[in-house]
Amino acid sequence: MDTITKQNIDEIRTLSAPPQLVKDALGAIFLLLGYSSAQATDWKLIRKELGKRSTDDNSILNQLKNFQAEKCDPASAKKAKELIGDVTIAQAKSVSLVASHFVAWTLNALNGV
């Protein structure tokens, strides 16, 4: 699950109007991490959270590294699956190489839930 780097996060955070696939992938990640549905669809909040320093315990990077699928709320996982849909890593790569890292993390995490 270490496919996402600080550079990936910084690149996505700079997008003021990202493609829908990017929004959906990040929204699914935020749901899996325990954020509410409203928070997971709020791009301004997502950008703010992505901007937290990677040395902070509650930074997204640390949350991703410390994610434990067995502790994930089943209802949140279901919402994340619906949000990410049947997107593939190849489809994500066609939109953005960085987005494909987020999709890969999400798909991997959902397989563990």
SULUR-V534921 format. One line per field, one symbol per residue. psi: psi as a letter, one per 20 degrees, with the letter a starting at -180 (. if undefined). A space follows every 10 residues. Layout:
# SULUR-V534921
psi: ???
This chain:
# SULUR-V534921
psi: jkiprhhggg ghhiohmqqh hgggghgggh ghijqrgghi jnhggggghh iqpiiphjqg ghhghjpohi jpphhhhghg ghghbkqrhg gghhgpgghh ghgggggggh hi.
